[in-house]
Each structure stands twice: as C-alpha cells, then as structure tokens.
Amino acid sequence: MTQLSVNLNKIALLRNQRDVGYPDLYKHAMLILKSGADGLTIHPRPDERHIRKDDIPLIEKAISDFGRKGIEFNIEGYPSEDFIELVKASQCDQVTLVPDAPDAKTSDDGWDIEKHEGMLKKIITDLQKAGKRVSLFVNPDETSVRNAKKVGADRIEFFTGPFAKAYEIKANSETRRIYTICGEVAAEIGIEVNAGHDLSLNNLEAFLDSVENCLEVSIGHAITDDALKYGWKGAIERYLEICKKPKIALC
C-alpha cells in the first residue's frame, strides 16, 4: 500500500491573498488528518508566497494534537543554508531535496546528481545525522536512480509531471514502461520510492500500477481542487481508495 501525504501549499497560498488569518492552516491540517491522510507535506519558498516559517510549529502541533502514531511530516525545498537550518530545527520526519530556483512556480525537473554530487553527499549526511530521512527529487531515468543511491539518499521522489502529461494525451504506454523500469532499478539497488507532481484522481491508479514499490505520494494541487468539490473527507477517501488497493504490476 502507498501512503498519502497531502501538500498544504495551496491552502497557505489562499490564506496569504488576504491578511485575515484564514483559511486556518492548523484547522485544515487537522481536517486532513481526521479524514485519513497518512502525512502532511510543505514546500516553503524563500519569498514565503504560501508556506511561512512560522507555519511549521502549527503543523507540528496539528500532528501532535491529532495523536495517531505514524503520521509523517515531509518538508521539501532547495537545500540553501536557510532551508537546512529550518528543517534541522523542525520535527519533520523526511526532507525532500529539490533543485528549484528561488522564483520557480513549482518543481518541474529532477536533480542532475552527477553535477551536484559533492554538495548532495555533504547535505544528505548532515541531515541524516540530524535524524532526518532524505529523499531526492529525480527524473525517471536509471542513471538518476543509481546516482541517488550513490550519494546516500534514503529515498527518491519521482517527478511525475511527464507521466501526468502523457496520460492526459493518451500516449503513455512508453512513459509507463520507463517509470516501471526505474521503479524496478530502485528496488534492485535498495533505494525506496516516493512520487509527486501533477498526480490526480485521473492518473494516480495508473501510476501506482506502473510503480508497484511506490511507498508515498505527495499531492497538493489536485487534491485541494477535489476538496473544493467533495470536502476534505470525500477527496481524501477517493485518493485512499486508490492508494490502499493491491497493486497490479504491468508487464
């Protein structure tokens, strides 16, 4: 089964449009957890356009107040000095390192790990010593998967934008095969798999059928849209129905 981590960025983005204190991030985090999500994800940016530094204690409080064991807190971001200090001071369980520019609207490419090998090795070791599981955001190619293992990452997070795009235009058989192969390589070399970016109710089942060893999906934009239609409980139940069903590997 695959864990569902809900990204809170879009809730924070809506809140920041007006200085009135709502939507309340703590209350929404609690609603999401009560609706069955396995974890919460945030991706703070330097300009704090959505998540702010002072949101982190609120999210940690929501997880603590909810009280169910096993709820995970994942923080994504570019590994600047400020970001590293932020996550080390937090109670997050997992840090997902992404190669975003400061002004990027969203994560749209994986790491060139070979180019940044020295930096990533040092940062990964530092975060692991601080008790954090470290995941690297990667493109679906075998070299990236193997290089992630080489620099010491605990997990990879597949960039699933290409999968979503191919699925939308019904030209995804080759794309699915690529993700399946990369998932198999990850299993073979002993690195765990997460996934995220543009996953939705439309394409999630197909993706999980393609990468049967995917442990966690992080979904924000689509699930927030679905929550506007179905409420958090209705939206999360729909995603969990997909995440928790037995996977069928494609040949």
N, C-alpha and C positions, 0 to 999 in steps of 0.2 A: 504494500500500500504506500501511497505517496502522501506526504504531509503538505498541508495547505497553509502558506504564510501570506497574510493579507498586507499589502503595502498601503500605508496610511498617507502617502504624499498628497493624494488628490483631496483628501479631507482637509489637510492643512492648507493646501492652496486655496480652497474655497474660503476657509476662515480668514486667510490673510487679505482677501479682497476688501474686507471692511474691518475696522478696528472696534468690533463689538463683542469679541470673545466667543463667538460661535460660528460654525459648528465646534463643539467642545471635544477636543481630541481624546481626552480621558474617557468621556462618556461613550464615544464611538468605539474606542478600543475595547471597552467593557462589553458593549453590544456585540462586537465581532467575536470576542472570546466566548461569550454566552451562547452564540449561535453555532459554535463548534469548531472554529478555526484552530489550527494547531500552533500558530505562531503569528508574530507581527514583524513587519519589515519597514524600515525607513531608509531614505536616501537623502541625507542632508546635503545641501549645496552651499558653497561659500557665501552666496548672496541671500541665503535664508528665504528664498522665494516661496517655499512651502514649509518644510520642517525647520524648526528653530532649535538651537542648542538647549533652550530651557524646556523643550518638549520631552526630552529624553527622560528626566525624572518622572514626568506624568505617565509616560508609557510604562516605565518600570513599576510605578505604583499600581497601575491597572493590572499588570501581570501578577504582582504580589497580592493585591486585593482579590483577584479572581480565585487564586488559591489552588488551581489544579496543577499537579505536577506535570512536567514535560512540556509546558508552553515555552517556546523558544523566541528569543528576541534577536533579530538579524539587522545589522546596520551595514548599508552599502555606501561606497564612496571612493573617490580618488585618494590615494594614500599620501596626502600632504602632511606636513608636520602637525598642523592643527587637527586634522582628521584623526591621525594616530593618537594624539593626546586625548581627543574626545572619546574614542572607542575604548581606550585603555582605562579611562576613568569611569566608564559606564558598566552596567551589569549585563551587557549583551553576551549572548552565547556564541554568536557567529559574526564574523566580519567578512563581507564580500568586497573584494577589491576590484574596482572598475577603472578603465583608462580614460575617463571622461575629461574633456576640457571644462574649465570652470563655468563657461557660459552655455554648455550643452543643454538642450531641452530635455534630452533623455539619453539613456545608454544605448548606443547604436553600433558598437563594434567591440570585439574582444581584444584582449591583450596581445601584443607582439612580445611574447615572453622571452624569446631569444634576445631581442634588443634590450629588454629591461631586466635581464636575468639577475645581475648583481644586486640591483635595488630591491627586486621582489624577494630574493632569498633573505636579505637582511631584514626586511619588514615582516615577512612571514615568521621568521624565527623569533623576532621581538614580540609579535602578537601572541604566538603560541606560548612563549614564556609567561605572558600575562594571563594565560588560561583561556584564550580565545581559539575557537575553531576558525580556520581561514579558508575561504573559497575564492577562486579566481574566475572572473567573467571571461569566457573564451568563445571563440567562433567554433563552429562544428567542423573541425579538421583534426586528423590524427596527430599531427605534429604538435598542435597546441595542447592536446590532451596529455601527450607524453611529456612535453616540456613543463606542464603544470606539476606533474609528479616529480620531475627533476628538481624543481625549485622548492619542493617541500610542502606544497599546498595539501590541505586535508581533503578538499573537495574542489570541483569545478562547477560553475554555473553556465550551462549552455545558453548562448544568445539565441533565442528562438524567433527573432524577427524574420529571418529567411523562411523558417518553417511556416509561420503565420501567413506570410505573403504568398508563398507557393500554394498553400491550402486554399487561400481566397480565390486564386485564379484556376484552381483545379488542375494544377500542373505539379503535383507534389510527390509523385512516386519516387523520383530520383532523390529529391530532398529528404524524404523519409528514410531512404536507404542510407544516405550519408549520416544522418543522426543515429540510426541503428548501429552502423559500424563504429561510430565514435563512442557510443554507449558501451559496446562490446569491448573496445580497446580499454576504456576506463575500468571495466570490471576485470579485465585480464591483468592490468598493471596495478590494481589495488587502489584506485582513487575514486571517491564517492561522487555522485552526480546530483546536482540541482539544476533547475531551469527557470528561465524567466524572460519576458519581453513579448508583449502582444499575444500572450496566451488568453484564451477566452472560452466560453461555453461552446463555441462553434468548433474549435480546433484542439481543445485540451485532450479529449479522449484519443484522437488520432495520434497526438504526440506521445502520450503515455503508452499507447500500444507499440509505438516505434522504439521507445527507450524504456524498456521494462525495469531497468535498475535505477530509475529516477527517484530519489528519496524525497525531494521537496520541490514544489513550485512556488514562486513568489509572483503574486498577481495583484495589480493595483487599479490600473485604468479601467479595464473591462469589468472587474467585479464591482467597482464603485458605480459604474453605469448600471449594472444589473441591480445593485442595491436601490437605486432610484426607482426601478420598476417593481422589484419584488420585496423590498425591505432587506435588511442585512440577513435575517434568518432565512428568508426564501432564497436569496442569492447564494449564501454560503452552503445551504443544503444541496443546491444544484451542483456546485463545484465538488462538494464532498462525495456526492453520489458517483462522480467520475473518478475522483482520486482514490476512493476506497474499494473500487471494484477490482477483482482479479485481472491482471494484465494478460494480454494475448500477444505474444511476440510474433511479428510479421516475418515471413520468410522471403 
